[in-house]
Amino acid sequence: MPSIWERLQNLFTGRSGQGEAVDGQDKPRADVDNLLGRKGESHAATYLKSKGYRILARNLSTPVGEIDIVARDKDFLVFVEVKTRVADEPSPQEQINPHKMNQLTKAAKFYLGRYPPPAPPARFDVVSIIWPQGGSPSLKHFEHAFEATF
């Protein structure tokens, strides 16, 4: 089985790999999406670090949902949703619907339960990445993208 690096290289160079074809591709769609998502999350974490954020957790799984990145930005605890797509239709940030906001809020509330009162101020950011196959990524960072739903 190829390493993750080889699979990412194959994904972005269009070389074939193992797996059944889906929509004319050599890999199942879920594998392609997962690889792109992980690569996008790594790119987002690198970007956030360059802006002075301290990454506290990645792919944090809670009983009520997952948070892509938990970071510290000065006094704020920041819950970051990363959306990575190969095209901008619909734009990744448009895919953060009320259901997703509620799910992220529940996961953030669960995470904040680890802190003694009063909890640190928190906010929700969205990082949108368009990463066309064979191309360079385009990243947009939306600070305070939405308010908590609780």
Contact map, one row per residue, 1 for C-alpha under 8 A:
111000000000000000000000000000000000000000000000000000000000000000000000000000000000000000000000000000000000000000000000000000000000000000000000000000
111111100000000000000000000000000000000000000000000000000000000000000000000000000000000000000000000000000000000000000000000000000000000000000000000000
111111100000000000000000000000000000000000000000000000000000000000000000000000000000000000000000000000000000000000000000000000000000000000000000000000
011111110000000000000000000000000000000000000000000000000000000000000000000000000000000000000000000000000000000000000000000000000000000000000000000000
011111111000000000000000000000000000000000000000000000000000000000000000000000000000000000000000000000000000000000000000000000000000000000000000000000
011111111100000000000000000000000000000000000000000000000000000000000000000000000000000000000000000000000000000000000000000000000000000000000000000000
011111111110000010000000000000000010000000000000000000000000000000000000000000000000000000000000000000000000000000000000000000000000000000000000000000
000111111111000000000000000000000011000000000000000000000000000000000000000000000000000000000000000000000000000000000000000000000000000000000000000000
000011111111100000000000000000000000000000000000000000000000000000000000000000000000000000000000000000000000000000000000000000000000000000000000000000
000001111111111110000000000000000000000000000000000000000000000000000000000000000000000000000000000000000000000000000000000000000000000000000000000000
000000111111111000000000000000010000000000000000000000000000000000000000000000000000000000000000000000000000000000000000000000000000100000000000000000
000000011111111000000000000000000000000000000000000000000000000000000000000000000000000000000000000000000000000000000000000000000000110000000000000000
000000001111111000000000000000000000000000000000000000000000000000000000000000000000000000000000000000000000000000000000000000000000110000000000000000
000000000111111100000000000000000000000000000000000000000000000000000000000000000000000000000000000000000000000000000000000000000000000000000000000000
000000000111111110000000000000000000000000000000000000000000000000000000000000000000000000000000000000000000000000000000000000000000000000000000000000
000000000100011111000000011000000000000000000000000000000000000000000000000000000000000000000000000000000000000000000000000000000000000000000000000000
000000100100001111100000011000000000000000000000000000000000000000000000000000000000000000000000000000000000000000000000000000000000000000000000000000
000000000000000111110000011000000000000000000000000000000000000000000000000000000000000000000000000000000000000000000000000000000000000000000000000000
000000000000000011111000011100000000000000000000000000000000000000000000000000000000000000000000000000000000000000000000000000000000000000000000000000
000000000000000001111100011100000000000000000000000000000000000000000000000000000000000000000000000000000000000000000000000000000000000000000000000000
000000000000000000111111111100000000000000000000000000000000000000000000000000000000000000000000000000000000000000000000000000000000000000000000000000
000000000000000000011111111110000000000000000000000000000000000000000000000000000000000000000000000000000000000000000000000000000000000000000000000000
000000000000000000001111100010000000000000000000000000000000000000000000000000000000000000000000000000000000000000000000000000000000000000000000000000
000000000000000000001111110000000000000000000000000000000000000000000000000000000000000000000000000000000000000000000000000000000000000000000000000000
000000000000000000001111111110000000000000000000000000000000000000000000000000000000000000000000000000000000000000000000000000000000000000000000000000
000000000000000111111101111100000000000000000000000000000000000000000000000000000000000000000000000000000000000000000000000000000000000000000000000000
000000000000000111111100111110110000000000000000000000000000000000000000000000000000000000000000000000000000000000000000000000000000000000000000000000
000000000000000000111100111111110000000000000000000000000000000000000000000000000000000000000000000000000000000000000000000000000000000000000000000000
000000000000000000000110101111111000000000000000000000000000000000000000000000000000000000000000000000000000000000000000000000000000000000000000000000
000000000000000000000000000111111100000000000000000000000000000000000000000000000000000000000000000000000000000000000000000000000000000000000000000000
000000000000000000000000001111111110000000000000000000000000000000000000000000000000000000000000000000000000000000000000000000000000000000000000000000
000000000010000000000000001111111111000000000000000000000000000000000000000000000000000000000000000000000000000000000000000000000000000000000000000000
000000000000000000000000000011111111100000000000000000000000000000000000000000000000000000000000000000000000000000000000000000000000000000000000000000
000000000000000000000000000001111111110000000000000000000000000000000000000000000000000000000000000000000000000000000000000000000000000000000000000000
000000110000000000000000000000111111111000000000000000000000000000000000000000000000000000000000000000000000000000000000000000000000000000000000000000
000000010000000000000000000000011111111100000000000000000000000000000000000000000001100000000000000000000000000000000000000000000000000000000000000000
000000000000000000000000000000001111111110000000000000000000000000000000000000000011100000000000000000000000000000000000000000000000000000000000000000
000000000000000000000000000000000111111111000000000000000000000000000000000000000000000000000000000000000000000000000000000000000000000000000000000000
000000000000000000000000000000000011111111100000000000000000000000000000000000000000000000000000000000000000000000000000000000000000000000000000000000
000000000000000000000000000000000001111111110000000000000000000000000000000000000111000000000000000000000000000000000000000000001000000000000000000000
000000000000000000000000000000000000111111111000000000000000000000011000000000000101000000000000000000000000000000000000000000000000000000000000000000
000000000000000000000000000000000000011111111100000000000000000000000000000000000000000000000000000000000000000000000000000000000000000000000000000000
000000000000000000000000000000000000001111111110000000000000000000000000000000000000000000000000000000000000000000000000000000000000000000000000000000
000000000000000000000000000000000000000111111111000000000000000000000000000000000100000000000000000000000000000000000000000000100000000000100000000000
000000000000000000000000000000000000000011111111100000100000000000001000000000000000000000000000000000000000000000000000000000000000000000000000000000
000000000000000000000000000000000000000001111111110000000000000000000000000000000000000000000000000000000000000000000000000000000000000000000000000000
000000000000000000000000000000000000000000111111111000000000000000000000000000000000000000000000000000000000000000000000000000000000000000000000000000
000000000000000000000000000000000000000000011111111111100000000000000000000000000000000000000000000000000000000000000000000000000000000000000000000000
000000000000000000000000000000000000000000001111111111100000000000000000000000000000000000000000000000000000000000000000000000000000000000000000000000
000000000000000000000000000000000000000000000111111110000000000000000000000000000000000000000000000000000000000000000000000000000000000000000000000000
000000000000000000000000000000000000000000000011111110000000000000000000000000000000000000000000000000000000000000000000000000000000000000000000000000
000000000000000000000000000000000000000000000001111111000000000000000000100000000000000000000000000000000000000000000000000000000000000000000000000000
000000000000000000000000000000000000000000000001111111100000000000000011110000000000000000000000000000000000000000000000000000000000000000000000000000
000000000000000000000000000000000000000000000001100111110000000000000011100000000000000000000000000000000000000000000000000000000000000000000000000000
000000000000000000000000000000000000000000001001100011111100000000001111000000000000000000000000000000000000000000000000000000000000000000000000000000
000000000000000000000000000000000000000000000000000001111100000000001111000000000000000000000000000000000000000000000000000000000000000000000000000000
000000000000000000000000000000000000000000000000000000111111000000001110000000000000000000000000000000000000000000000000000000000000000000000000000000
000000000000000000000000000000000000000000000000000000111111000000111100000000000000000000000000000000000000000000000000000000000000000000000000000000
000000000000000000000000000000000000000000000000000000001111100001111000000000000000000000000000000000000000000000000000000000000000000000000000000000
000000000000000000000000000000000000000000000000000000001111110001111100000000000000000000000000000000000000000000000000000000000000000000000000000000
000000000000000000000000000000000000000000000000000000000011111011100000000000000000000000000000000000000000000000000000000000000000000000000000000000
000000000000000000000000000000000000000000000000000000000001111111000000000000000000000000000000000000000010011000000000000000000000000000000000000000
000000000000000000000000000000000000000000000000000000000000111110000000000000000000000000000000000000000010000000000000000000000000000000000000000000
000000000000000000000000000000000000000000000000000000000000011111000000000000000000000000000000000000100110010000000000000000000000000000000000000000
000000000000000000000000000000000000000000000000000000000000111111100000000000000000000000000000000000110110000000000000000000000000000000000000000000
000000000000000000000000000000000000000000000000000000000011110111110000000000000000000000000000000000010010000000000000000000000000000000000000000000
000000000000000000000000000000000000000000000000000000000111100011111100000000111000000000000000000000010011000000000000000000000000000000000000000000
000000000000000000000000000000000000000010000000000000000111000001111100000000111100000000000000000000000000000000000000000000000000000000000000000000
000000000000000000000000000000000000000010001000000000111111000000111110000000111100000000000000000000000000000000000000000000000000000000000000000000
000000000000000000000000000000000000000000000000000000111101000000111111000011110000000000000000000000000000000000000000000000000000000000000000000000
000000000000000000000000000000000000000000000000000011111000000000001111100011110000000000000000000000000000000000000000000000000000000000000000000000
000000000000000000000000000000000000000000000000000011110000000000000111111111000000000000000000000000000000000000000000000000000000000000000000000000
000000000000000000000000000000000000000000000000000111000000000000000011111111000000000000000000000000000000000000000000000000000000000000000000000000
000000000000000000000000000000000000000000000000000010000000000000000001111100000000000000000000000000000000000000000000000000000000000000000000000000
000000000000000000000000000000000000000000000000000000000000000000000001111110000000000000000000000000000000000000000001100000000000000000000000000000
000000000000000000000000000000000000000000000000000000000000000000000001111111000000000000000000000000000000000000000001111000000000000000000000000000
000000000000000000000000000000000000000000000000000000000000000000000111101111100000000000000000000000000000000000000001111000000000000000000000000000
000000000000000000000000000000000000000000000000000000000000000000000111100111110000000000000000000000000000000000000000011110000000000000000000000000
000000000000000000000000000000000000000000000000000000000000000000111110000011111000000000000000000000000001000000000000011110000000000000000000000000
000000000000000000000000000000000000000000000000000000000000000000111110000001111100000000000000000000000000000000000000000111100000000000000000000000
000000000000000000000000000000000000000000000000000000000000000000111000000000111110000000000000000000000000000000000000000111100000000000000000000000
000000000000000000000000000000000000000110010000000000000000000000011000000000011111000000000000000000000000000000000000000001111000000000000000000000
000000000000000000000000000000000000100100000000000000000000000000000000000000001111100000011000000000000000000000000000000001111000000000000000000000
000000000000000000000000000000000001100110000000000000000000000000000000000000000111110000010000000000000000000000000000000000011110000000000000000000
000000000000000000000000000000000001100000000000000000000000000000000000000000000011111100010000000000000000000000000000000000001111000000000000000000
000000000000000000000000000000000000000000000000000000000000000000000000000000000001111100000000000000000000000000000000000000000111100000000000000000
000000000000000000000000000000000000000000000000000000000000000000000000000000000000111111100000000000000000000000000000000000000111000000000000000000
000000000000000000000000000000000000000000000000000000000000000000000000000000000000111111110000000000000000000000000000000000000100000000000000000000
000000000000000000000000000000000000000000000000000000000000000000000000000000000000001111110000000000000000000000000000000000000000000000000000000000
000000000000000000000000000000000000000000000000000000000000000000000000000000000000001111110110000000000000000000000000000000000000000000000000000000
000000000000000000000000000000000000000000000000000000000000000000000000000000000000001111111110000000000000000000000000000000010000000000000000000000
000000000000000000000000000000000000000000000000000000000000000000000000000000000011100111111111000000000000000000000000000000011100000000000000000000
000000000000000000000000000000000000000000000000000000000000000000000000000000000010000000111111000000000000000000000000000001110000000000000000000000
000000000000000000000000000000000000000000000000000000000000000000000000000000000000000001111111100000000000000000000000000000000000000000000000000000
000000000000000000000000000000000000000000000000000000000000000000000000000000000000000001111111100000000000000000000000000000000000000000000000000000
000000000000000000000000000000000000000000000000000000000000000000000000000000000000000000011111111110000000000000000000000000000000000000000000000000
000000000000000000000000000000000000000000000000000000000000000000000000000000000000000000000111111110000000000000000000000000000000000000000000000000
000000000000000000000000000000000000000000000000000000000000000000000000000000000000000000000001111111000000000000000000000000000000000000000000000000
000000000000000000000000000000000000000000000000000000000000000000000000000000000000000000000001111111100000000000000000000000000000000000000000000000
000000000000000000000000000000000000000000000000000000000000000000000000000000000000000000000001111111110000000000000000000000000000000000000000000000
000000000000000000000000000000000000000000000000000000000000000000000000000000000000000000000001111111111000000000000000000000000000000000000000010110
000000000000000000000000000000000000000000000000000000000000000000000000000000000000000000000000011111111100000000000000000000000000000000000000000110
000000000000000000000000000000000000000000000000000000000000000110000000000000000000000000000000001111111110000000000000000000000000000000000000000000
000000000000000000000000000000000000000000000000000000000000000011100000000000000000000000000000000111111111000000000000000000000000000000000000000000
000000000000000000000000000000000000000000000000000000000000000000000000000000000000000000000000000011111111100000000000000000000000000000000000000111
000000000000000000000000000000000000000000000000000000000000000110000000000000000000000000000000000001111111110000000000000000000000000000000000000000
000000000000000000000000000000000000000000000000000000000000011111100000000000000000000000000000000000111111111000000000000000000000000000000000000000
000000000000000000000000000000000000000000000000000000000000000000100000000000100000000000000000000000011111111100000000000000000000000000000000000000
000000000000000000000000000000000000000000000000000000000000000000000000000000000000000000000000000000001111111110000000000000000000000000000000000000
000000000000000000000000000000000000000000000000000000000000010100000000000000000000000000000000000000000111111111000000000000000000000000000000000000
000000000000000000000000000000000000000000000000000000000000010000000000000000000000000000000000000000000011111111000000000000000000000000000000000000
000000000000000000000000000000000000000000000000000000000000000000000000000000000000000000000000000000000001111111100010000000000000000000000000000000
000000000000000000000000000000000000000000000000000000000000000000000000000000000000000000000000000000000000111111110010000000000000000000000000000000
000000000000000000000000000000000000000000000000000000000000000000000000000000000000000000000000000000000000011111110000000000000000000000000000000000
000000000000000000000000000000000000000000000000000000000000000000000000000000000000000000000000000000000000000111111111000000000000000000000000000000
000000000000000000000000000000000000000000000000000000000000000000000000000000000000000000000000000000000000000011111110000000000000000000000000000000
000000000000000000000000000000000000000000000000000000000000000000000000000000000000000000000000000000000000000000111110000000000000000000000000000000
000000000000000000000000000000000000000000000000000000000000000000000000000000000000000000000000000000000000000000111111000000000000000000000000000000
000000000000000000000000000000000000000000000000000000000000000000000000000000000000000000000000000000000000000110111111100000000000000000000000000000
000000000000000000000000000000000000000000000000000000000000000000000000001110000000000000000000000000000000000000100111110000000000000000000000000000
000000000000000000000000000000000000000000000000000000000000000000000000001110000000000000000000000000000000000000000011111000000000000000000000000000
000000000000000000000000000000000000000000000000000000000000000000000000000111100000000000000000000000000000000000000001111100000000000000000000000000
000000000000000000000000000000000000000000000000000000000000000000000000000111100000000000000000000000000000000000000000111110000000000000000011011100
000000000000000000000000000000000000000000000000000000000000000000000000000001111000000000000000000000000000000000000000011111000000000000000011111100
000000000000000000000000000000000000000000000000000000000000000000000000000001111000000000000000000000000000000000000000001111100000000000001111110000
000000000000000000000000000000000000000000000000000000000000000000000000000000011110000000001000000000000000000000000000000111110000000000001110100000
000000000000000000000000000000000000000000010000000000000000000000000000000000011110000000001000000000000000000000000000000011111000000000111100000000
000000000000000000000000000000000000000000000000000000000000000000000000000000000111000000111000000000000000000000000000000001111100000000111000000000
000000000000000000000000000000000000000100000000000000000000000000000000000000000111100000010000000000000000000000000000000000111110000011110000000000
000000000000000000000000000000000000000000000000000000000000000000000000000000000001111100010000000000000000000000000000000000011111000011100000000000
000000000000000000000000000000000000000000000000000000000000000000000000000000000001111000000000000000000000000000000000000000001111101111000000000000
000000000000000000000000000000000000000000000000000000000000000000000000000000000000111000000000000000000000000000000000000000000111111110000000000000
000000000011100000000000000000000000000000000000000000000000000000000000000000000000010000000000000000000000000000000000000000000011111000000000000000
000000000001100000000000000000000000000000000000000000000000000000000000000000000000000000000000000000000000000000000000000000000001111100000000000000
000000000000000000000000000000000000000000000000000000000000000000000000000000000000000000000000000000000000000000000000000000000011111110000000000000
000000000000000000000000000000000000000000000000000000000000000000000000000000000000000000000000000000000000000000000000000000000011011111000000000000
000000000000000000000000000000000000000000000000000000000000000000000000000000000000000000000000000000000000000000000000000000001111001111100000000000
000000000000000000000000000000000000000000000000000000000000000000000000000000000000000000000000000000000000000000000000000000001110000111110000000000
000000000000000000000000000000000000000000010000000000000000000000000000000000000000000000000000000000000000000000000000000000111100000011111000000000
000000000000000000000000000000000000000000000000000000000000000000000000000000000000000000000000000000000000000000000000000000111000000001111100000000
000000000000000000000000000000000000000000000000000000000000000000000000000000000000000000000000000000000000000000000000000011110000000000111110000000
000000000000000000000000000000000000000000000000000000000000000000000000000000000000000000000000000000000000000000000000000011100000000000011111100000
000000000000000000000000000000000000000000000000000000000000000000000000000000000000000000000000000000000000000000000000001111000000000000001111100000
000000000000000000000000000000000000000000000000000000000000000000000000000000000000000000000000000000000000000000000000001110000000000000000111111000
000000000000000000000000000000000000000000000000000000000000000000000000000000000000000000000000000000000000000000000000000111000000000000000111111000
000000000000000000000000000000000000000000000000000000000000000000000000000000000000000000000000000010000000000000000000001110000000000000000001111100
000000000000000000000000000000000000000000000000000000000000000000000000000000000000000000000000000000000000000000000000001100000000000000000001111110
000000000000000000000000000000000000000000000000000000000000000000000000000000000000000000000000000011001000000000000000001100000000000000000000011111
000000000000000000000000000000000000000000000000000000000000000000000000000000000000000000000000000011001000000000000000000000000000000000000000001111
000000000000000000000000000000000000000000000000000000000000000000000000000000000000000000000000000000001000000000000000000000000000000000000000000111
